[in-house]
Amino acid sequence: MRIFLLLFVVTFSLWAKPNYTIAIVTDGPTDFNEDFEEQMKDEIDQLLGRDFNVRFPENLRFDGNWNYKTIKKDVNKALNSKQNSLVITLGILSSQIAVRERNLKKPLIASTIINPKMQGAPYKKGTSGKRNLTYINGYFDIKDDIRVIKEIMPMQKVGVIINENLYNYAPHIVKYIKDSFKKEGIKTQIIPAYANLDDVIDAIEPDVDFIYVTPLFQKNDEERRDFYSALRLKELPSFSAIGRDDVELGALIGNVPASDNKRLIRQIALQVQQISLGMPASRLAVGFKPYPSLSLNSQTANDVNFVPSWDLISRSTILDADNTESHYFSIEEIMDRAVGYNLGIMQAEQQLEVTNQNVAMADASFYPQINFKLEGKQIDDGRVIKSLGLMQKNEVNGELVLRQSLYNQNAYANISINKEFMSATENKIDHAKLEIAMQSSLLYLRILEFKNRLELQKSNLELSKNNLRSAITKQDIGIGNQSDIYRWESKIANDKKDVLFTHALIQKTQFTLNALLNLPQKLPLNLEKVTMEDPVFLTHDKKIRDYFENPAGFAVFEEFLVVEGRNNSPQIQQFASLEKAKQLVAEASSASLYSPDVYFQIGARYKFLGYDDTIPGDFKPNQTQIDVVENLDKFDKLEYQVGIVATLPLYTGGYQTAERESAKAALLTAQSQQQNIENNVERDIRNALYQAKAAYLSIDLSHDAYIAANKNLENMTAIYQQGNGSIINLLDAQNNTLKAALVENNTRYGFMADLIRLQRNIGQVNFNIEDEEREKWGNKIQEFEDGVNE
């Protein structure tokens, strides 16, 4: 029994995964990367979880609360602890302290090294070269920032805002910053970032004409936003070393893209994995170089009276100041605005009112018609004499007539015909709304696509500039030639041209969209980014996306959409109503040949003035005439008539026959149009669906192509910078990477545009419907599929 127990313990110990404990040291609480630590833990666990039981004990998680001395003690505690296998420092202060430690008792990863030379971090052939040490090199060299600032505007004195702890405890960093500006002939005032940022603003000397802001990770977004707002009030332009993240909060300009947490987390996790598998930390590559990417805050530029050059505009991502009150329009809001305010839709709705009144006019013909007539006249004596008093010299008559149609085939048909025309007009408006919604959403997507293209082209432009600097450096040290410099200068010129053309495309498309929305054409609109999972798209439902990947399901889905499109298409319904109207016209034309018009009429006439029994002039009447005149006063002043009238045209010179044949020809034309529209709708649905399927299946492929091209570019760039590669190979790699990135961008937005066209063809551009309605729609697909499979 003991032998079996011993074997079990030995076997279990072989099968059990060993613990791998990691200590984490942070500078202090920050919302700069709020979820960074948890995401990093998850990534490390995924990479190491198969081989190790990864642990992050709470007692080995140190928070220095932004106190340099406390952070230094925490780093030493983590390194001296016997519980952990590895230390990770998360923050600029803890990383700064870690890389300057003389002896590291266990492996340490310093995640936030801005610049090894400035911070005094060991560096040897792309690694730390120091036992148990590796780090993430951000390559944020202040010398590059100074070069960019000098290109933008002249300056005499710069105020440099720096973390208070670095100011007090890292004099070598302060010296490096001063020396860097001094070499460019620029004076500096180094200003610690005190807890109260008002004190920082007050400390800025009057002759400072520019502010350079180093990373202030200890300040939250709101504090940094207030700080940049205060700088704008003082009309001081600012450059943020952090880059776009701060430019969005109000800094004038930056040269670093937005934070790429996923890439940084992945880099840290890979370093942890390699160390856990026995790779010495000192031999791990420390490079993590983001490509420069200029960003400019247009609102800040306006506030500090800075007018950017066309060159700067063409190279930069243009942002507005981060304002919580600013509104970003969703694609759904743009659709609603287009449908509600487009002038073409308004005109169509006004025409609907005209058609509606035509129906009312047709209905009115079957209601009683009452007419009143008042007539006053005076005639000559001769006519009075000859009428023997029946016609009076002065008369005033009133007549009231009521007429009620009893049967009128044309009038009956006219009511139905106008109702069909009104139905056609309503469907025409619905179709126009679909068209306007589709056009506005396609323009929306096109602007986003062009903006992404602009970012890619600007990044490519900055890469070309970096390669030009490498070519110049290679020539300076004797391993390059002037030809490479000329080639890069030529490429930079062409890259700038591409940027300018794309910028023009964005403006042109914006003007078109604003005109469609009935807005001032130069009014800027903030547009939210969209993905295929946005509720406005069919593919918001994963079941729909699955149809694109399943050939059998796709075939059923295709037929369902054809049926759905035929039932919902307002264009089909519009022409169906027109066909019905033409059919009624043809039937009415045929019936009018033998159908009489019958109406009832009653009238009353009253003589208000007349019946004078005197005979004017010297007329000598006979006895009979005298008797007539004398009896005129016996006539009643009120007279009436009642009757039923029926009319039937017997011969109209062939007009009615021609009218009937014309109506029949018009009916045949309408039937052909209806069939043609149905065929076109079905064709458009199938075309859009297959185009969308091809784009959807190409998204991952285009992304894989971009990843491969980018890896090749990184490899060729490293070889070229080392002096071993050919400029032809690097140019080819760079062009292929840009092309692959543009193809991926076009494919993603092309798929969403295809979805919009598909949804328009099935009569529902916006698929942001209630969950209940979406469920009903899904059930309809399932019922259709079940019916096909039976």
Secondary structure, DSSP 8 states (H G I E B T S, - for coil): -HHHHHHHHHHHHHHS--EEEEEEEESS--STTTTHHHHHHHHHHHHHTTT-EEE--GGGEEE-TT-HHHHHHHHHHHHH-SS-SEEEEESHHHHHHHHT-S--SS-EEEEEES-HHHHT---BTTB--STTEEEEE----HHHHHHHHHHH---SEEEEEEEHHHHHH-HHHHHHHHHHHHTTT-EEEEEEE-SSHHHHHHHS-TT--EEEE---TTS-HHHHHHHHHHHHHTT--EEESS-HHHHTTT-SEESS-S--HHHHHHHHHHHHHHHHTT--GGGSB-B-------EEEHHHHHHTT----HHHHHHSEEE----TT---B-HHHHHHHHHHH-HHHHHHHHHHHHHHHHHHHHHHTTS-EEEEEEEEEE--HHHHHHTTTSS-SEEEEEEEEEEEEEE-HHHHHHHHHHHHHHHHHHHHHHHHHHHHHHHHHHHHHHHHHHHHHHHHHHHHHHHHHHHHHHHHHHHHTTS--HHHHHHHHHHHHHHHHHHHHHHHHHHHHHHHHHHHTTS-TT----B----TTSTTSGGGSHHHHHHHH-HHHHHHHHHHHHHHHHHH-HHHHHHHHHHHHHHHHHHHHHHTTT--EEEEEEEEEEEEE-------TT----HHHHHHHHTGGGS-SEEEEEEEEEE--S--TTHHHHHHHHHHHHHHHHHHHHHHHHHHHHHHHHHHHHHHHHHHHHHHHHHHHHHHHHHHHHHHHHHHHTT-S-HHHHHHHHHHHHHHHHHHHHHHHHHHHHHHHHHHHTT-S-----HHHHHHHHHHHHHHHHHHH-
